[in-house]
Amino acid sequence: MTHLPTAGGSVRGASLETDGTTIHRFLGIPYAQPPSGANRFRPPVPALPWTGVLDGTAPGPAAPQNPEAPAPPGARPRLWSEDACLNLNIWTPGTDGPGRPVMVWIHGGAYLLGSNSDGMYDGARLAAAAGAVLVSINYRLGALGFLHLSDLLGPGYEDSSNLALLDQLEALRWVSHNIGAFGGDPRNVTLFGESAGAAAIGTLLGMPASEGLFHRAIMQSGTAERYRQPEDSARISSGFLELCGLDSRSADQLLTLPVERLLAAQAALERHSAAQSFAVPLPFQPTVGTPSLPRPPLESVGDGLNGHVDLLIGTNLNEGSFAVEMRPPSTADPGYPDRAAAVLAGAGIPPSQAPGYTEALARVLSREPSGREVLEAAIADSMYRQPSNRLLAARGQAARTRAGGKNFAYLFTWRSPAMGGKLGACHALDIPFVFRHLDEPVAAFLTRGKAPQSLSDAMSGAWASFAHAGTPDTAGLPWAEYGQERRTMVLDDEPRLEADPRREIREFFDAVRPMPAS
C-alpha cells in the first residue's frame, strides 16, 4: 500500500507490477463536492479536504446513466451514484524524481454513458509504457450534465447545459494543484479522449476558462462542432420536462425529483432521438451563447484561443459501421441512399449535392460504392473526419497570424475481423491499441486475437512521445506536422505517412460547405 498527502488530505493506494514496472494506483479520488442536493444542475464546487486517510484502492462510481443496450460482449455493469460521481483515478510509475508528463483521459459514450473505471481504460499498462502519470475522470452525463435550464430556473443555472465540461475543467484544476504529489508535472498536461471525450476536448479548446489548464490535446474520433444553439437546447429541455410530467411552472421540481425519475425521462428521450436519427443519436450536447461557451469553439480556435496547445487528431476509417450494421434497412425504411442524404443534410450538405458525395467516394474507391458503403462513409465524414479537417484548418488559420502549437493527424485503417469483417476500422477500435488492452474482453470481440501488437506499440509509443515532447515521433515511426500538405499518419499493420488521404471527399466538403471566415 502507498500513502500520499495531497491538498485534500492523505490517500491510500495500491501497487502492482505491470509489464515489469511497478505502478501505483489511486482510485476514486473526489475532485469536487457531490453534485446532488443543492448542487444539482449547478457548476461543480471544489472538493473539501477530508480527515483521516482516503481509501483509494477501489474505483468510485460513474455518473448516473441508463444501461447500455445492447451491451458490448464482455462489458461489466456500471455502478453509478449522483452523490459521488465526480471522481478520478490515477496510475503513476513513481512519486519521486523529476515531474513526469501527465495524460488525462476523458471517456466517451455519446455524453450518455461511460465510466473512468471501464476495463478498457485501465491506465496501468499505458502509464508503464509511457513513463507518464495517467489520470481518468468521471463527469456528469445526460440531463444532469447538459439540460438547458437558464430560462426555466434563472440565476445560478445559466451554465446548466455545459456542466459536464465545467466538471472536466474542475478536474483539470485539481490536477494542476495536486498531481505533483503523484509524480506528475502540472506544467505538462496532455488531454486525450475518444468520441464524446474527444468532442469534449474540441469544445474545451474553444472555452476561455480552459486556457493554461492543459498543454497538449489528443482527439480520437472527435470534433469541435458538437454543440447546440440556446433555442434548440431549450426545446429539448421543454420536451424533457413533459417526459417528467412537469411544465415550465413546475420546473423547479427537477431539483428534487429522484434521479431514477430523471433517468426514466432521459431513456424516453434517447429512444425518440434514436428513432429520428439515421446516424448516432445525440440528445444532449453543450450549448453556445452561454457564459462558459460564448462562441462556437471552431470560431474561437480560429481566432487563436488555446493556440499554444499542440494537437494530435484523427479518426477511424469506418466510423459509421456500427450505426449501419446495428440498424439494417426495413420495409418502412427509406433505404441507404435516402438515409445517406439525410445524414449529409444534417452536416450542411443540401440534398441536391448528395450525388456529388457518392461520386467523390467512387473516385476514392476507384469503383462504384454500394448503398451501404455510401451511408457508412457519410456518417464517418459528416460526424468525424470532415469536422476534424475543419478543426485542423482553423488551427492552421490561427497559426498563420500568430505563433501556434503543432498539429498532427492520423487515419486508423486496421480492419476488425468481427462480423465477417463488416465493421472494418470501426468506431472505438483504436482504444485498446492505445491503452495496450488488446486482450480486454470488449476488445477481444473486435480483434478476434488477430490485432498486431506492433500497431499497439506504435500507437501507445506515439501517444507517449506526444505527451513527453509535443511530437508523436518514435524511433521506428517518424511523423510529420499536418501543414499545408495535410500529412497524415495512416495507422495499419504497416503505418505510413500520406499527404491528404481521401482528398476527393475533403475537396467535396470544402466546396459545398466551406469553413466560415473567422
Secondary structure as the mmCIF struct_conf table of DSSP 4:
data_model
#
loop_
_struct_conf.conf_type_id
_struct_conf.id
_struct_conf.beg_label_comp_id
_struct_conf.beg_label_asym_id
_struct_conf.beg_label_seq_id
_struct_conf.end_label_comp_id
_struct_conf.end_label_asym_id
_struct_conf.end_label_seq_id
STRN STRN1 THR A 2 PRO A 5
BEND BEND1 ALA A 7 GLY A 8
STRN STRN2 SER A 10 THR A 18
TURN_TY1_P TURN_TY1_P1 ASP A 19 GLY A 20
STRN STRN3 THR A 21 PRO A 30
STRN STRN4 ALA A 32 ALA A 32
BEND BEND2 PRO A 35 SER A 36
HELX_RH_3T_P HELX_RH_3T_P1 GLY A 37 ASN A 39
TURN_TY1_P TURN_TY1_P2 ARG A 40 PHE A 41
BEND BEND3 ARG A 42 ARG A 42
STRN STRN5 PRO A 46 PRO A 46
HELX_LH_PP_P HELX_LH_PP_P1 ALA A 47 PRO A 49
BEND BEND4 THR A 51 GLY A 52
STRN STRN6 VAL A 53 ASP A 55
BEND BEND5 THR A 57 ALA A 58
HELX_LH_PP_P HELX_LH_PP_P2 PRO A 59 PRO A 61
STRN STRN7 ALA A 62 ALA A 62
HELX_LH_PP_P HELX_LH_PP_P3 ALA A 63 PRO A 64
HELX_LH_PP_P HELX_LH_PP_P4 ASN A 66 GLU A 68
BEND BEND6 ALA A 69 PRO A 70
HELX_LH_PP_P HELX_LH_PP_P5 ALA A 71 PRO A 72
TURN_TY1_P TURN_TY1_P3 PRO A 73 GLY A 74
HELX_LH_PP_P HELX_LH_PP_P6 ALA A 75 LEU A 79
STRN STRN8 TRP A 80 TRP A 80
TURN_TY1_P TURN_TY1_P4 GLU A 82 ALA A 84
STRN STRN9 ASN A 87 THR A 92
BEND BEND7 PRO A 93 PRO A 93
BEND BEND8 THR A 95 PRO A 98
HELX_LH_PP_P HELX_LH_PP_P7 GLY A 99 GLY A 99
STRN STRN10 ARG A 100 ILE A 106
BEND BEND9 GLY A 109 GLY A 109
TURN_TY1_P TURN_TY1_P5 ALA A 110 LEU A 112
TURN_TY1_P TURN_TY1_P6 ASN A 116 SER A 117
HELX_RH_3T_P HELX_RH_3T_P2 GLY A 119 TYR A 121
HELX_RH_AL_P HELX_RH_AL_P1 ALA A 124 ALA A 130
TURN_TY1_P TURN_TY1_P7 GLY A 131 GLY A 131
BEND BEND10 ALA A 132 ALA A 132
STRN STRN11 VAL A 133 ILE A 137
HELX_RH_AL_P HELX_RH_AL_P2 GLY A 142 PHE A 146
HELX_RH_AL_P HELX_RH_AL_P3 SER A 150 LEU A 153
TURN_TY1_P TURN_TY1_P8 PRO A 155 GLY A 156
TURN_TY1_P TURN_TY1_P9 GLU A 158 ASP A 159
HELX_RH_3T_P HELX_RH_3T_P3 SER A 160 ASN A 162
HELX_RH_AL_P HELX_RH_AL_P4 LEU A 163 ASN A 178
HELX_RH_3T_P HELX_RH_3T_P4 ILE A 179 PHE A 182
TURN_TY1_P TURN_TY1_P10 GLY A 183 GLY A 183
STRN STRN12 GLY A 184 GLU A 194
TURN_TY1_P TURN_TY1_P11 SER A 195 SER A 195
HELX_RH_AL_P HELX_RH_AL_P5 ALA A 196 LEU A 204
TURN_TY1_P TURN_TY1_P12 LEU A 205 GLY A 206
HELX_RH_3T_P HELX_RH_3T_P5 PRO A 208 SER A 210
TURN_TY1_P TURN_TY1_P13 GLU A 211 GLY A 212
BEND BEND11 LEU A 213 LEU A 213
BEND BEND12 HIS A 215 HIS A 215
STRN STRN13 ARG A 216 GLN A 220
BEND BEND13 SER A 221 SER A 221
BEND BEND14 ALA A 224 ALA A 224
STRN STRN14 ARG A 228 ARG A 228
HELX_RH_AL_P HELX_RH_AL_P6 PRO A 230 LEU A 243
TURN_TY1_P TURN_TY1_P14 CYS A 244 GLY A 245
HELX_RH_3T_P HELX_RH_3T_P6 SER A 248 LEU A 255
TURN_TY1_P TURN_TY1_P15 THR A 256 THR A 256
BEND BEND15 LEU A 257 LEU A 257
HELX_RH_AL_P HELX_RH_AL_P7 VAL A 259 GLN A 276
BEND BEND16 PHE A 278 ALA A 279
STRN STRN15 THR A 287 THR A 287
BEND BEND17 VAL A 288 SER A 292
BEND BEND18 ARG A 295 ARG A 295
HELX_RH_AL_P HELX_RH_AL_P8 PRO A 297 GLY A 302
TURN_TY1_P TURN_TY1_P16 ASP A 303 HIS A 308
BEND BEND19 VAL A 309 VAL A 309
STRN STRN16 ASP A 310 ASN A 316
TURN_TY1_P TURN_TY1_P17 LEU A 317 LEU A 317
STRN STRN17 ASN A 318 ASN A 318
TURN_TY1_P TURN_TY1_P18 GLU A 319 GLY A 320
HELX_RH_AL_P HELX_RH_AL_P9 SER A 321 GLU A 325
TURN_TY1_P TURN_TY1_P19 MET A 326 MET A 326
BEND BEND20 ARG A 327 ARG A 327
TURN_TY1_P TURN_TY1_P20 THR A 331 ALA A 332
BEND BEND21 ASP A 333 ASP A 333
HELX_RH_AL_P HELX_RH_AL_P10 TYR A 336 GLY A 346
TURN_TY1_P TURN_TY1_P21 ALA A 347 GLY A 348
HELX_RH_3T_P HELX_RH_3T_P7 PRO A 351 GLN A 353
HELX_RH_AL_P HELX_RH_AL_P11 ALA A 354 LEU A 365
TURN_TY1_P TURN_TY1_P22 SER A 366 SER A 366
BEND BEND22 ARG A 367 ARG A 367
HELX_LH_PP_P HELX_LH_PP_P8 GLU A 368 SER A 370
HELX_RH_AL_P HELX_RH_AL_P12 GLY A 371 ALA A 380
HELX_RH_PI_P HELX_RH_PI_P1 ASP A 381 ARG A 385
HELX_RH_AL_P HELX_RH_AL_P13 GLN A 386 THR A 401
BEND BEND23 ARG A 402 ARG A 402
STRN STRN18 ASN A 407 PHE A 412
HELX_LH_PP_P HELX_LH_PP_P9 TRP A 414 ARG A 415
STRN STRN19 SER A 416 SER A 416
HELX_RH_3T_P HELX_RH_3T_P8 ALA A 418 GLY A 421
TURN_TY1_P TURN_TY1_P23 LYS A 422 LEU A 423
STRN STRN20 GLY A 424 GLY A 424
BEND BEND24 ALA A 425 ALA A 425
STRN STRN21 CYS A 426 CYS A 426
TURN_TY1_P TURN_TY1_P24 HIS A 427 ASP A 430
HELX_RH_AL_P HELX_RH_AL_P14 ILE A 431 PHE A 435
TURN_TY1_P TURN_TY1_P25 ARG A 436 ARG A 436
TURN_TY1_P TURN_TY1_P26 LEU A 438 ASP A 439
BEND BEND25 GLU A 440 GLU A 440
HELX_RH_AL_P HELX_RH_AL_P15 PRO A 441 THR A 447
TURN_TY1_P TURN_TY1_P27 ARG A 448 GLY A 449
HELX_RH_AL_P HELX_RH_AL_P16 GLN A 453 ALA A 469
BEND BEND26 GLY A 470 GLY A 470
STRN STRN22 THR A 474 THR A 474
TURN_TY1_P TURN_TY1_P28 ALA A 475 GLY A 476
STRN STRN23 LEU A 477 LEU A 477
TURN_TY1_P TURN_TY1_P29 GLY A 483 ARG A 486
STRN STRN24 ARG A 487 LEU A 491
BEND BEND27 ASP A 492 GLU A 494
STRN STRN25 ARG A 496 ALA A 499
BEND BEND28 ASP A 500 ASP A 500
TURN_TY1_P TURN_TY1_P30 PRO A 501 ARG A 502
HELX_RH_AL_P HELX_RH_AL_P17 ARG A 503 VAL A 512
BEND BEND29 ARG A 513 ARG A 513
HELX_LH_PP_P HELX_LH_PP_P10 PRO A 514 ALA A 517
#
